[in-house]
Amino acid sequence: MTPLFAEFIGTTLLVLLGNGVVANVLLNKTKGQNSGLIVIAFGWAMAVFIAAFSVAAYSGAHLNPAVTLALALCNKFAWSGVFGYICAQMAGGMVGAFLVWFIYRKHFEDTECGDTKLAVFCTGPAIRSMSGNLASEVIATFVLVFAILHMVSPQVSLGAMDALPVGLVVLGIGVSLGGTTGYAMNPARDLAPRIMHSILPIAAKRDSDWSYSWIPVVGSLTGGALAASLHLVLAL
């Protein structure tokens, strides 16, 4: 498996399982309907673990443009590979979102609320405040990437289970910081599925909320860059 294909497969798995748990909780007549934020947070944590576990040996399992950018800023990843990784991640995010829609398409048809359908694909704020929402995404992604940067070369290796701590970090962020914006922290997890929401033939869907779409992208990339900057300062 090439690194680019691994990033594509890994991000596909990430979004398939992560957005899949959101669909299971939010859409009508699913087995997990109304099971709540804890189930979503745990499902996303497991999505990160499974995706990273599957492809880490081939690509390092970035699965997130914010992580790729941060690793490049820290000189832990070649700048020449950044564009290709991000393209593979975005493509994987789109395919993962398509598969979620395909699996749950009958439940999308049975669900009337356009906001609920959009929430399966991408994040949105509980209270719309662009500055506050941006700050939430910056801080959440900073926590994620700062933790990951200290896991790149762990002093105590868990072998094949090295992906587990990242999943636990995502779980912690979800239950602690996920109540404001839904903790996107990843353009491939938010923008790529949002694009799919806009083009898929989803019955009675609303618009894709493009006026908000820049928040998860700018917030996550900024949070990742700040985490990398602090990591570099601490390494001096």
Backbone bond lengths (Angstrom), bond angles and torsions (degrees), N, CA, C in turn:
res aa  C-N    CA-C-N  psi(-1)  N-CA   C-N-CA  omega(-1)  CA-C   N-CA-C  phi
1 M - - - 1.446 - - 1.533 108.91 -
2 T 1.318 117.74 126.05 1.458 121.05 178.46 1.530 109.51 -75.50
3 P 1.326 118.13 158.14 1.468 120.06 178.24 1.526 113.49 -57.09
4 L 1.328 117.66 -41.39 1.465 119.19 -178.91 1.525 111.47 -67.24
5 F 1.318 116.44 -41.60 1.468 118.89 177.93 1.524 110.59 -66.53
6 A 1.325 116.51 -35.23 1.461 120.06 177.47 1.524 110.93 -64.26
7 E 1.338 117.47 -41.39 1.468 120.45 177.14 1.528 110.90 -64.13
8 F 1.322 116.08 -38.58 1.464 120.13 177.40 1.532 111.06 -64.03
9 I 1.333 116.54 -49.74 1.467 120.41 -179.34 1.531 110.50 -63.97
10 G 1.335 116.26 -44.52 1.450 119.83 -178.12 1.512 112.58 -62.37
11 T 1.340 117.55 -42.66 1.460 119.96 -179.89 1.522 111.01 -71.83
12 T 1.325 116.84 -32.49 1.467 119.33 173.51 1.529 110.40 -60.08
13 L 1.326 116.85 -46.93 1.463 120.58 177.87 1.528 111.27 -62.15
14 L 1.324 115.87 -42.42 1.465 120.57 -179.01 1.520 111.42 -57.50
15 V 1.329 116.72 -50.21 1.463 120.56 -177.00 1.527 111.32 -74.72
16 L 1.325 117.22 -37.00 1.468 120.01 177.09 1.523 110.71 -57.18
17 L 1.317 117.12 -48.96 1.464 120.22 -177.18 1.528 111.86 -79.43
18 G 1.341 117.12 -37.79 1.459 119.91 -178.63 1.513 112.70 -70.32
19 N 1.324 117.31 -53.13 1.461 119.64 176.75 1.530 110.72 -69.93
20 G 1.331 116.02 -24.72 1.457 119.02 176.71 1.513 112.88 -63.84
21 V 1.333 117.37 -39.44 1.463 118.89 178.57 1.521 110.72 -68.98
22 V 1.341 117.11 -32.72 1.466 119.71 175.86 1.533 110.12 -64.80
23 A 1.330 116.71 -43.21 1.460 120.45 176.92 1.521 110.96 -60.62
24 N 1.314 116.53 -42.33 1.464 121.33 -179.00 1.519 111.80 -62.46
25 V 1.323 116.75 -33.99 1.472 121.16 -177.95 1.530 111.79 -83.59
26 L 1.330 117.76 -37.68 1.464 120.47 -168.91 1.526 115.00 -95.19
27 L 1.323 118.34 -34.22 1.459 119.96 -172.20 1.530 111.79 -77.63
28 N 1.319 115.68 156.40 1.465 121.50 -178.18 1.533 112.11 -69.97
29 K 1.315 114.45 143.78 1.468 124.44 170.78 1.517 113.82 62.01
30 T 1.342 117.76 28.98 1.454 120.36 170.74 1.517 109.06 -90.48
31 K 1.313 117.03 165.48 1.461 120.77 177.97 1.530 112.37 -68.30
32 G 1.357 116.23 -22.74 1.459 119.07 -176.68 1.513 114.38 -110.79
33 Q 1.328 117.45 16.70 1.459 120.48 -174.52 1.533 111.71 -56.08
34 N 1.344 114.79 134.48 1.472 123.35 176.22 1.525 113.38 65.91
35 S 1.329 118.46 24.06 1.469 119.67 -179.87 1.522 113.35 -81.33
36 G 1.334 118.18 -10.26 1.452 120.52 164.13 1.514 118.26 96.22
37 L 1.349 113.96 177.91 1.458 122.46 -174.73 1.522 112.65 -62.59
38 I 1.341 117.74 -36.68 1.460 119.87 -177.62 1.526 110.41 -61.95
39 V 1.313 116.96 -40.61 1.460 120.39 177.83 1.519 110.31 -65.66
40 I 1.333 117.27 -42.13 1.465 120.44 177.98 1.524 110.63 -62.33
41 A 1.328 117.14 -46.09 1.466 120.75 -179.20 1.525 110.98 -62.87
42 F 1.327 116.93 -42.91 1.459 119.98 179.28 1.529 110.36 -67.54
43 G 1.334 116.90 -40.34 1.464 120.24 178.86 1.511 112.26 -62.95
44 W 1.333 117.08 -40.71 1.460 119.96 177.44 1.523 111.67 -67.17
45 A 1.319 116.55 -37.57 1.465 119.36 177.44 1.522 110.77 -62.23
46 M 1.327 116.33 -42.89 1.457 119.77 178.42 1.529 111.39 -68.58
47 A 1.331 116.89 -33.71 1.463 120.27 176.93 1.517 110.50 -61.59
48 V 1.335 116.12 -44.51 1.459 120.45 178.36 1.524 110.28 -62.82
49 F 1.323 116.57 -45.48 1.463 120.06 -179.18 1.522 111.64 -61.38
50 I 1.326 117.70 -48.83 1.467 121.45 -176.88 1.528 110.80 -64.60
51 A 1.330 116.56 -43.95 1.462 119.83 -179.50 1.527 111.15 -64.44
52 A 1.331 116.26 -46.59 1.469 119.72 -179.15 1.524 111.26 -66.92
53 F 1.319 116.77 -41.55 1.465 122.19 178.22 1.528 111.10 -57.93
54 S 1.343 115.92 -36.57 1.463 120.79 -173.46 1.525 113.15 -74.16
55 V 1.334 117.33 -32.55 1.470 118.38 -170.37 1.525 114.42 -125.41
56 A 1.319 117.91 1.58 1.473 120.00 -175.96 1.521 112.55 -57.01
57 A 1.316 117.44 -37.29 1.463 120.79 -177.22 1.523 112.58 -67.84
58 Y 1.337 117.55 -19.01 1.458 121.16 -174.93 1.527 113.36 -102.11
59 S 1.345 117.05 -33.99 1.467 119.28 -174.00 1.520 113.30 -131.69
60 G 1.323 117.29 -6.78 1.457 120.09 -172.27 1.507 112.89 86.76
61 A 1.341 116.89 -5.23 1.468 123.02 175.47 1.521 112.24 54.05
62 H 1.330 116.23 57.43 1.466 119.02 172.27 1.531 110.16 -67.30
63 L 1.332 115.90 -57.61 1.471 124.21 174.38 1.521 113.09 60.15
64 N 1.323 117.24 17.77 1.458 120.80 -170.99 1.528 108.17 -164.86
65 P 1.328 118.85 119.97 1.468 120.08 177.97 1.523 113.89 -55.95
66 A 1.331 117.35 -32.60 1.466 119.92 179.06 1.523 111.03 -66.02
67 V 1.324 117.19 -36.35 1.464 121.40 177.31 1.525 110.29 -70.57
68 T 1.330 116.79 -43.94 1.466 120.54 178.70 1.524 110.57 -59.79
69 L 1.331 116.65 -45.72 1.462 120.64 179.21 1.526 111.04 -61.59
70 A 1.334 116.89 -44.70 1.464 120.60 -178.52 1.523 111.44 -63.62
71 L 1.318 117.33 -42.35 1.461 120.55 179.16 1.526 111.26 -64.99
72 A 1.341 116.52 -36.80 1.459 119.58 177.13 1.532 110.45 -66.97
73 L 1.326 117.60 -41.65 1.462 121.34 178.76 1.527 111.60 -62.79
74 C 1.324 115.97 -30.71 1.466 120.99 179.14 1.525 112.93 -89.21
75 N 1.325 116.01 6.95 1.470 121.37 -178.87 1.526 112.75 61.32
76 K 1.323 116.05 29.22 1.452 121.36 175.81 1.526 111.73 -102.48
77 F 1.341 116.08 0.00 1.467 121.37 178.84 1.520 107.46 -151.94
78 A 1.318 117.32 138.45 1.462 121.85 -176.12 1.530 111.38 -69.56
79 W 1.326 116.48 133.68 1.462 120.89 178.59 1.524 111.58 -60.20
80 S 1.304 117.13 -28.93 1.463 120.61 -179.45 1.533 112.45 -64.47
81 G 1.331 116.55 -20.52 1.457 119.85 -179.38 1.509 114.61 -96.27
82 V 1.340 117.51 -4.76 1.468 120.85 -172.65 1.529 111.69 -64.24
83 F 1.314 117.57 -49.15 1.468 120.53 -176.26 1.527 111.30 -60.77
84 G 1.316 116.99 -45.83 1.456 120.52 -179.66 1.515 112.34 -63.05
85 Y 1.320 116.73 -41.65 1.466 120.22 178.35 1.529 110.91 -61.98
86 I 1.329 116.21 -45.22 1.465 119.35 -177.98 1.523 110.73 -65.20
87 C 1.325 117.63 -40.48 1.465 120.25 176.92 1.532 111.06 -61.52
88 A 1.326 117.34 -43.33 1.462 121.17 179.06 1.527 110.84 -64.19
89 Q 1.328 116.81 -40.54 1.463 120.99 179.00 1.530 111.46 -64.80
90 M 1.318 116.95 -43.49 1.464 120.12 179.59 1.527 111.14 -65.51
91 A 1.328 116.40 -40.63 1.461 119.68 177.62 1.523 110.78 -63.46
92 G 1.335 116.65 -41.97 1.457 120.06 177.47 1.518 112.24 -63.33
93 G 1.339 116.66 -39.63 1.458 120.17 177.75 1.516 112.19 -62.33
94 M 1.319 116.84 -37.91 1.465 120.25 178.95 1.524 111.32 -68.98
95 V 1.328 116.65 -42.33 1.470 119.67 179.26 1.528 110.66 -66.56
96 G 1.336 116.82 -42.26 1.457 119.68 177.96 1.511 112.16 -59.57
97 A 1.347 116.87 -41.98 1.464 120.87 178.50 1.524 111.65 -65.12
98 F 1.336 115.81 -39.57 1.465 119.22 176.52 1.516 111.10 -60.15
99 L 1.329 117.05 -43.45 1.466 120.23 -178.53 1.524 111.61 -65.33
100 V 1.332 117.31 -36.84 1.470 119.73 176.15 1.526 109.95 -61.49
101 W 1.327 115.78 -46.85 1.463 118.99 178.41 1.528 110.98 -60.97
102 F 1.326 117.38 -42.63 1.457 120.84 -178.02 1.531 110.92 -63.20
103 I 1.324 116.78 -43.39 1.462 120.62 -178.39 1.528 111.14 -67.22
104 Y 1.328 116.48 -40.54 1.469 121.19 -174.01 1.530 112.64 -102.63
105 R 1.333 118.34 18.28 1.460 119.79 -171.20 1.530 112.72 -59.90
106 K 1.332 118.30 -36.03 1.465 119.85 178.50 1.521 111.12 -67.90
107 H 1.312 116.95 -31.77 1.464 120.74 177.91 1.528 110.80 -75.76
108 F 1.338 117.20 -32.13 1.464 119.72 171.76 1.524 110.05 -62.66
109 E 1.317 116.27 -41.34 1.462 120.14 179.42 1.528 111.55 -64.39
110 D 1.325 117.28 -33.78 1.459 121.49 -177.68 1.528 112.53 -82.31
111 T 1.326 117.53 -15.00 1.463 122.10 -178.59 1.523 109.45 -93.71
112 E 1.322 117.19 125.61 1.453 121.10 -175.52 1.523 113.15 -87.79
113 C 1.320 117.75 -30.61 1.460 121.63 -171.31 1.529 111.62 -73.89
114 G 1.321 116.39 118.39 1.458 120.27 178.64 1.512 113.01 -66.48
115 D 1.323 118.07 -32.99 1.464 121.29 178.04 1.528 110.64 -63.85
116 T 1.321 116.30 -40.53 1.463 120.53 179.16 1.519 110.87 -64.19
117 K 1.305 117.05 -42.62 1.462 120.76 179.27 1.533 110.69 -62.76
118 L 1.322 116.55 -41.87 1.461 119.76 178.41 1.522 111.22 -63.86
119 A 1.327 116.78 -38.94 1.469 121.54 -177.31 1.521 112.47 -63.64
120 V 1.328 117.70 -23.68 1.459 120.38 176.08 1.531 110.07 -66.84
121 F 1.317 116.75 -32.57 1.463 121.48 -174.92 1.527 112.73 -89.60
122 C 1.302 117.77 -40.39 1.461 119.86 -171.25 1.521 110.37 -149.94
123 T 1.313 115.53 169.54 1.457 120.52 -175.98 1.528 111.47 -86.49
124 G 1.313 114.62 164.34 1.452 122.25 175.46 1.514 108.38 -155.97
125 P 1.323 118.31 156.92 1.460 120.79 -175.75 1.523 113.10 -79.52
126 A 1.324 115.68 145.64 1.460 119.78 172.64 1.518 109.97 -69.86
127 I 1.331 116.74 -40.69 1.463 124.03 172.63 1.520 106.52 -126.50
128 R 1.321 117.34 121.09 1.465 120.55 -174.95 1.520 110.69 -77.67
129 S 1.311 114.87 111.21 1.460 123.41 175.38 1.520 106.07 -149.09
130 M 1.312 117.07 104.47 1.457 120.36 -169.83 1.530 111.93 -56.29
131 S 1.326 117.41 -43.52 1.463 119.27 -179.70 1.521 111.12 -67.59
132 G 1.330 116.37 -44.23 1.461 119.86 178.94 1.513 112.57 -66.86
133 N 1.332 116.88 -40.63 1.459 121.04 178.77 1.524 111.11 -65.28
134 L 1.333 116.15 -40.78 1.461 120.04 178.12 1.526 110.46 -63.65
135 A 1.321 116.61 -43.46 1.467 120.30 179.26 1.527 110.87 -61.58
136 S 1.333 116.99 -40.12 1.464 120.51 179.10 1.522 111.40 -60.60
137 E 1.331 116.57 -44.38 1.460 120.32 -179.85 1.529 111.63 -68.56
138 V 1.325 116.69 -38.87 1.465 119.93 178.14 1.523 110.46 -61.57
139 I 1.336 116.76 -47.91 1.464 120.96 -176.46 1.526 111.13 -66.77
140 A 1.331 117.13 -45.54 1.469 120.28 -179.25 1.532 110.95 -61.44
141 T 1.341 116.57 -43.26 1.461 119.05 -179.63 1.513 111.41 -70.80
142 F 1.324 116.93 -34.38 1.464 120.13 175.17 1.527 110.17 -57.63
143 V 1.322 117.15 -46.31 1.469 120.90 179.54 1.520 110.41 -60.84
144 L 1.338 116.35 -45.64 1.468 120.70 -179.27 1.523 111.50 -60.72
145 V 1.313 116.55 -52.85 1.461 120.54 -173.36 1.526 111.35 -71.49
146 F 1.319 117.98 -37.93 1.462 120.17 177.91 1.524 110.38 -60.89
147 A 1.327 116.16 -40.78 1.465 119.47 176.86 1.528 110.94 -65.48
148 I 1.331 116.83 -44.33 1.464 120.59 -179.09 1.523 111.30 -61.94
149 L 1.321 116.97 -40.11 1.462 120.16 -179.22 1.527 112.15 -62.07
150 H 1.304 116.21 -26.09 1.466 119.45 177.76 1.528 112.27 -91.36
151 M 1.348 115.16 0.73 1.458 120.03 175.80 1.517 111.47 -107.16
152 V 1.322 118.30 -3.52 1.468 121.32 -176.47 1.516 110.89 -60.90
153 S 1.325 116.65 -42.34 1.472 121.60 177.53 1.522 108.27 -128.36
154 P 1.340 117.65 74.78 1.458 119.80 -174.79 1.518 112.76 -64.72
155 Q 1.317 115.92 142.91 1.464 120.91 177.52 1.522 111.01 -71.19
156 V 1.341 115.57 -32.85 1.466 121.03 178.76 1.518 107.60 -118.46
157 S 1.314 117.99 108.86 1.455 121.44 -176.10 1.528 111.30 -86.74
158 L 1.337 114.21 140.81 1.468 120.65 174.41 1.522 111.27 -101.52
159 G 1.335 115.77 12.21 1.465 119.04 -179.20 1.515 110.79 66.67
160 A 1.332 116.11 -130.03 1.459 121.02 -178.79 1.517 112.59 -65.75
161 M 1.335 117.66 -15.63 1.456 121.70 -178.66 1.522 112.44 -91.50
162 D 1.328 118.56 10.86 1.463 120.85 179.55 1.521 112.26 -61.01
163 A 1.336 118.19 -21.02 1.465 120.94 178.78 1.528 112.07 -74.49
164 L 1.324 118.04 -18.64 1.457 120.86 -175.71 1.528 113.12 -61.17
165 P 1.333 120.55 -43.79 1.466 118.88 179.68 1.524 113.79 -58.34
166 V 1.322 117.99 -34.44 1.457 119.78 178.70 1.526 110.25 -65.16
167 G 1.328 116.65 -41.20 1.452 120.20 176.35 1.519 111.84 -61.40
168 L 1.330 116.83 -38.34 1.459 120.12 178.76 1.524 111.56 -68.50
169 V 1.330 117.00 -35.14 1.472 120.23 175.30 1.531 109.73 -62.49
170 V 1.328 117.02 -44.77 1.459 120.83 179.06 1.524 110.78 -62.77
171 L 1.321 117.47 -39.69 1.462 121.15 176.55 1.518 110.58 -60.78
172 G 1.323 116.95 -46.30 1.455 120.63 179.72 1.514 112.56 -62.22
173 I 1.329 116.38 -42.73 1.464 119.87 178.01 1.527 110.51 -63.93
174 G 1.315 116.43 -41.08 1.454 119.96 -177.70 1.513 113.34 -61.69
175 V 1.314 116.84 -47.54 1.461 119.45 -177.14 1.524 112.13 -77.52
176 S 1.330 117.90 -22.11 1.463 120.51 -177.98 1.524 113.40 -96.53
177 L 1.322 117.48 -40.49 1.462 121.38 -171.96 1.526 113.03 -119.13
178 G 1.317 117.33 1.61 1.464 119.78 -172.99 1.509 115.95 -81.46
179 G 1.330 117.76 -4.33 1.464 119.88 -174.44 1.513 115.21 -78.39
180 T 1.324 118.16 -11.66 1.466 120.16 -175.77 1.524 112.63 -92.11
181 T 1.319 116.20 -54.36 1.470 120.42 -175.98 1.519 113.97 -122.31
182 G 1.324 117.50 -6.17 1.460 119.47 -175.76 1.510 113.64 88.98
183 Y 1.333 117.15 10.04 1.477 125.54 173.33 1.526 113.55 43.75
184 A 1.341 116.29 67.27 1.473 120.10 178.20 1.525 111.07 -63.83
185 M 1.333 117.28 -59.31 1.468 124.40 174.54 1.522 114.03 60.68
186 N 1.322 117.67 11.91 1.461 119.52 -170.27 1.531 109.76 -165.11
187 P 1.341 118.60 109.81 1.468 119.34 177.85 1.523 114.17 -58.49
188 A 1.332 117.18 -32.74 1.463 119.92 179.34 1.516 111.51 -70.43
189 R 1.327 117.10 -21.71 1.454 121.16 177.54 1.531 111.46 -88.82
190 D 1.338 117.93 -22.20 1.465 120.56 -175.00 1.526 113.06 -112.30
191 L 1.329 117.26 -53.77 1.459 119.80 -176.63 1.523 111.71 -70.00
192 A 1.341 117.42 -43.42 1.466 119.70 -178.90 1.536 111.81 -61.25
193 P 1.341 119.49 -48.85 1.462 118.73 175.66 1.532 113.53 -65.23
194 R 1.329 117.22 -31.18 1.473 119.59 177.61 1.541 110.04 -63.18
195 I 1.319 115.77 -39.59 1.456 119.73 176.40 1.531 110.09 -61.46
196 M 1.334 116.70 -42.72 1.462 120.23 178.77 1.520 111.27 -64.42
197 H 1.333 117.41 -38.69 1.460 120.17 176.37 1.522 110.40 -58.24
198 S 1.318 117.04 -37.66 1.464 120.37 -176.47 1.527 112.43 -71.87
199 I 1.334 117.73 -26.09 1.470 119.00 -173.82 1.529 114.09 -108.55
200 L 1.337 117.83 -17.95 1.461 119.40 -179.32 1.536 110.99 -74.02
201 P 1.338 117.14 150.40 1.475 121.06 -179.36 1.526 111.65 -81.32
202 I 1.315 116.24 67.84 1.464 122.27 -178.93 1.521 108.49 -89.35
203 A 1.303 116.61 123.52 1.464 120.76 -177.18 1.531 110.54 -65.23
204 A 1.326 115.91 137.16 1.470 123.30 173.23 1.530 112.74 53.69
205 K 1.323 116.20 37.35 1.462 118.37 178.42 1.527 110.03 -82.15
206 R 1.309 116.48 157.35 1.454 122.53 174.36 1.533 108.93 -90.70
207 D 1.341 115.84 -177.11 1.456 118.09 174.41 1.526 109.47 -67.65
208 S 1.324 117.30 167.90 1.467 122.04 -174.13 1.531 113.17 -90.50
209 D 1.329 117.18 12.64 1.464 123.49 176.42 1.524 111.54 54.20
210 W 1.335 115.73 54.35 1.457 120.17 -177.89 1.522 112.33 -66.80
211 S 1.345 117.77 -23.44 1.463 119.36 179.22 1.524 112.04 -65.90
212 Y 1.331 116.61 -22.95 1.468 121.36 178.06 1.521 112.00 -97.09
213 S 1.319 117.92 -16.26 1.465 121.82 -166.98 1.523 113.98 -60.32
214 W 1.335 117.64 -24.12 1.468 119.21 -177.95 1.522 111.84 -75.11
215 I 1.329 117.67 -22.26 1.471 121.09 -176.45 1.527 111.94 -60.68
216 P 1.345 119.73 -52.60 1.471 119.16 179.79 1.524 113.08 -64.52
217 V 1.325 117.73 -27.81 1.465 120.71 -179.34 1.527 110.31 -76.61
218 V 1.319 116.53 -55.88 1.469 120.49 -178.89 1.523 110.53 -65.32
219 G 1.329 116.48 -41.54 1.469 119.85 -179.25 1.510 112.83 -62.29
220 S 1.334 116.56 -44.52 1.467 119.10 -177.56 1.525 111.34 -70.26
221 L 1.322 117.40 -42.46 1.463 119.58 179.73 1.533 111.17 -66.31
222 T 1.337 116.65 -37.20 1.466 120.33 177.74 1.519 110.99 -67.79
223 G 1.331 116.48 -44.79 1.461 120.17 178.37 1.512 112.07 -61.16
224 G 1.328 116.77 -40.72 1.459 120.54 177.45 1.510 112.36 -65.07
225 A 1.337 116.34 -41.72 1.466 120.18 179.54 1.528 111.01 -66.01
226 L 1.331 117.65 -39.63 1.470 120.60 177.99 1.532 110.92 -64.91
227 A 1.324 116.60 -40.48 1.465 120.05 177.56 1.520 110.88 -62.39
228 A 1.331 116.98 -41.18 1.453 120.92 178.08 1.518 111.16 -64.80
229 S 1.321 116.29 -39.99 1.472 120.38 179.49 1.524 110.87 -62.33
230 L 1.329 117.17 -46.05 1.454 119.89 179.30 1.526 110.69 -65.07
231 H 1.327 115.85 -39.11 1.466 120.00 177.76 1.528 110.95 -58.74
232 L 1.324 116.65 -41.99 1.459 120.96 179.46 1.523 111.43 -67.50
233 V 1.329 116.92 -40.51 1.467 121.20 179.06 1.536 110.17 -62.93
234 L 1.312 116.58 -43.77 1.468 120.64 -178.87 1.530 111.97 -67.77
235 A 1.347 115.22 -24.40 1.464 118.68 -179.19 1.520 112.96 -82.06
236 L 1.331 118.06 -9.35 1.461 121.11 -179.02 1.515 111.43 -67.18
